[in-house]
Amino acid sequence: MRKNPGEMDAKERYIGCVIGGAVGDSMGFAVEGLSDFEIENSFSENGITEPYVDEETGKTLISDDTQMTLFTMDGMMWAYIRFNSRGIGSYEASGVWQSYARWYYTQTNLVLDDYIMHKHEHEPVALSSIGVKTILEYEELYSNRNPSEESLVALESRQMGTMEFPLNSFKDASCLTRVAPVGLFLHDKPETAFAVAARLAAITHGNPTGYLAAGAYAFIVAEILNGKDMDVAVRNALLELKQYSYIDEVNDVLDYALHLSECQDDWKQCVGMIGEGNSAEEVLAMAVYCVLKAESYEEAVRMGANCKGQSSSIAFVCGSLSGALAGAGKIPEDWQQHLELRQMMLNWIDKFYKLREI
């Protein structure tokens, strides 16, 4: 999916990115940690080829990747409303750290700060169309879906990491997958999307490779929203990386993914050459490769879900990028009809999209 169809309503891309990522996440999550034999025995010789409906819930289940994406949206709305009412603040300090602390509560039942548990100004203003519910009132979000231990440990410290003063040396993919909303919301300034996404990733993950991979991901999403072809968006992200230090790991693996996408070798062999699929930069590069090689949204997600490593994260990024490229209309209806929290996501996308009109 190298080509961007160009003219498309931005909201179609918002929906495509968020819902597309969640659908991919659900497919990858269904097979994450399984051996090739187990996947073939449970699904098919080609791996998982469509969303798996959980027998107990009747839903295709999302992982912590989609959960934290929704909490990023919550935090960005929180921060943006504060900006407009007070004229000061930052995304990470004025909303997103607090919202990640809310996510921590859903996974551990431990309160990091009483203040953040109350309803705040962004909720009655920005979420009025979905009633009185705050993000904490969606019971499904309290499900433990293999949450990132690194994110939990970082939040447990009750400190907010920054790029200048890192908390740790973590770089797992959970700092990457949660920042797609940054690229959507700030798409008119891709370089700002990069910087904000990197700062949000650094809240919990102090390794430059991790937070710079997150910045590159948000930048690519922004460029897709602006009508760029996939390979152009990635090459522009590589140029933006040069504004930062410690870029080698991210630069090298993304450049390698671009190179491999031009080859005719077996796709599974190629993604295996990129890495193990566990760190932020490898997950991003593997997803970039899959999207560049695929002919459709479905093919990109299938490839991502059947990758080694953190298949939920890889398929999530595949789904978000290809969904933003193709638009919501290209995501098969039968792939999303059982998606957990689908209506919540659609409602929140609508408010997130309209937020800058406030």
N, C-alpha and C positions, 0 to 999 in steps of 0.2 A: 504494500500500500504506500508506494512512494508519492503518488500524485494526490494533491489536495484538490477537491472539486471546485474550490474557490468560493464564489458567492454562496453564502448559506447564513441563515439566521443564527446569530450568536447563541441564542438560547438552545437551538438544536444541538450545538456543539457542547454546551454546558451539560445538557442531559446525556448526550452521547458519552461524554467523558466520565461522569459520575456513575450513571447506570451501567455503562459499558465496563468500567473498572470493577464494579461490584459483581456483575455477572462473571467476569473472568476470575475474580477472587473466589467466587463460590465453586467454580470448576476446579481450580487449582487446589483449593482447600480440601475438596473431596478425595484427592489422591496424595496429598502431601505426606511424606514419610513412608509411603508404600513402595515396595520393591516392584520391579518390572513384572515379575511373576504375579504378584498380588493384583496389580493394576489390570493385567491381561485377563486374569481369572475373574475379576469382578466386573470389568467393563468390556474390553475388546482387545484384539491383537494390535489395534492402532491406538490403544490407550483410551482415555476418556474423550468422548467426541461431542458431548452435549451436557448441559447442566444436570447434576444429580439431585433428585428430589429426596430429601430425608423422609424416611417412612414415618417417623414419630411426629414430626411437625407439619409435614406436607409442604415444606419450603426448601428452596435451595439456600443453604446457610452461608452467611458471610463470615469472614475471619476478622481478626483484629485490624487488618489493613483497612477494610471499609469502615469499621467502627471508628478508628482514629481519624479517618478522612472526615467523617461527620463531626467529630469533635473539633477538628481544625476549622470547619465551616462555622461551628458554634462560636469558637474563639475569635475568628475574624469578624463575624458580625458584632460580637461584643466590643471588640477594639474599635471598629469603624464607627459605631454609634457613639463611643466615648470621644473619638477624634472630633466628630461633628458637634458634640455638646460642650466639649472642654477646650478644643483646639490644640491639645497636646497628647502625647502618648506614643507608643510603639505597638506593633502587632503582637510581638512576643510578650511584652510586659503588661499590656493593657487588656489582654483577653485570652490569648492562646495558651499561655502557661496555666492560667486558671482553668481553662477548659480541659487541658490534659490532666489536671488534678481531679477534675470531675470523672474523666475516664478511669483514672486510678481507683476512684471510689467504686465504680461499677465492677471492677475486677477484684477488689480486695475487701470491700465493705469498710475501709478505713478512710477517715476524713482527714485530709491534710490541712484544711483551713475552713472553719465554719462559714466564713463570709461567702465563699464561692458556692456554697450549697443553696443559697437563697436565689429567688428569681431576681434577675438584674434587668437594667434598662433595655438591653437589646431584645429581651424575650417578649414582653408585651408589645413592643414597637415592631420588631422585625418578623415576629412569628404569629401575628394576630390572626392570620387566615387559617391557622390550624388549631384554634382554640387556646386553652390555657396551658397546654403541655409545654414543659421545658424538655431539654434533651434528657434529663434525668428521669423523666416519666415514661420513657419507652422501655418496657420490661425486657425486650429482646436484647437491648444493649448491655444488660447485666450478665449475659452468657459469656462464659469463659471459652474463648476460641483460640487457644494457644497463644496468649498475649506475649509480646516480646519481654523477656526477662530483663534485658538491658533498659528498656523504657521504664519498667516498674522500679528497678533499682535506682535509676536516676531520679524519678519523681519522688521516691521514698525519702530522698535526702532533703526534701523541702527547699532545695536551692534551684535557681534557674541558671543553667549553663549558658554561656555566650561563646562566640567565636574567639573573643579576646581572652576569656577566662573559662576554659573548658572544664567540665566536671570530670571527664574520664577520657578514655581512648576508644569508645564504642563506635562501630560503624555498620551495625547490622541494618538490614533493609527496612526496618520499621521507621527509621528517620526519613526514608525516601518516599514510601508509598502514601504517606499522609499529606503530602504537600501539593497534590494536584490542584486543589481549590485556589491556591495562590496564583498559579498560572492562569486560571480562568478569570479571577477577579481583577488581576493586574495585567491583563494581556496587552493593554495599550502601551505599556512600558515594560517590555520583556526583561530589560536589565534590572529594573526594580523588582520584578517577580523573582529573578534569580537571587538577589540580595536578601529579600524577605524570606524566601523559602530556606535559604542557607541558615539564616538566623533562627527560624523556627525549628529546624532540624537540630541546631546546636543547643537548644533547650535541654535535650536529653543525651545527645551524642556529640562527643568532643573531638572525634577524629576528623581532620579536615577532609579526608576522602569521603566520609559519610555525608557531611553537610554540604560539600561542594557537589556531590552527586545529586543531592536533593535540589540544590539550586539549578543544576543543569536540567533536571526533569521538569521543574516548573517553567523554566525558560522555553523548553521544547513545546510544552502545552501551550504557552502564550503564543509562540510563533505559529503553531497550527491554527489557533483561533484567528490569527491575523492573515490566514490564507496561504502560508508557506507550505511547500512540499515537505515531506518527512525528512528527506536527506538534507535539504537546505536548512531546516529547523535544527537538525543535529549539528551541522557544520557551523551554524551561527552560535550555537551553544558552546562549541569548542573555542570559538573566538572570544566569547564572553568569559570563559574560564581563564583566559590569559590575564585578566584583570586581578587575579588572586594569586596567592602563594600556595605551595604544596599541591599542585594540580596534576602531577605526573600520573598517578594511578588512575584518576578519572579520565584524563585526556587520552592516555594510551589505550585503555580498554574500549572507550567509545570509538576511537579512531580505528581500532582493530575490528570492531563490530561493523563499521562502515565498509571496511575492506572485504570482510568475509561475505557481506551481503551482495557483493559483485561476483562472487564465485559460484560455481555450479555444484559444489560438493553437497553431500547429504546434510540436511539442516541439523539433525541431531548431533552429527559429528562436529559441526561448526559451533554450536552453542556449547558443546563440551570443551572445545578449545578456548572459549572465552573464560570459563572458570567453573567453580563449584555451585554458583548461584545462591550464595548465602550472604554476601556482603552487599552493601548498597550499590557500589559501582558495578559489580558483576550483574546484579539483578537488572539494573538500568540498561546495561549493554546487551544483555541477552534479550530483553524485551525489545530494544531498538532493532536488533537483528531480525527478530521474528516479525515485527511489523513491516520492516523493509522487504522481507522475503514473501510475505503473505499477499494473496490476491484479494482478500476480503476480511471483514471483521471476524467472521467465524474462524477462518483459517489462522489468523493471528492468535486468537484466544486458545484454540486447540493446541497450537505449537507451544505457547507459553505454559499451559496447564500440564503438558507432558514433558516439561524440562526437569532435569535433576535439580536438587536443592530446594529452595523455598518456592515451590510451584505456585502457591497462592499469591505470593508477592509478584512473581514474574508474570503470571496470567493477569493479575490486577493491572500492572503497568501496561501490558499488551492491550488489555481491554480499554483502558482509559485513553491511550494514545490513538488506537485505531477507532475507538468510538468518537473521539473528538474530530478525527480526520473525516470519517464517513458520515457522522451525524446520527442522531437517535433513530432515524427511520431505517437505518441499515442493521440495527440490532434485531434479530428475529423475535417476534412477539412471544413465540412459545419458549424462547430462552429466558425471558424476563418475567413471565406471568406468575411464576411461583417464587420470585426473588423475595427474600426476607427484607422487610421494611421498605419495600419498593415505593409505596404511597408516601411514606414519610420522606424518602429521598426526593420524590418529585415535588412535594410541597416545599421542601427546604431549598431545592434548586431554584424554584420560582421566586422565593423571597431573597435568596442570595443574589440572583440575577438582577432583581429590581432594587437592591439595597442602595446602590449608588445614586438612585433618584431621590433618596431622602435628603 
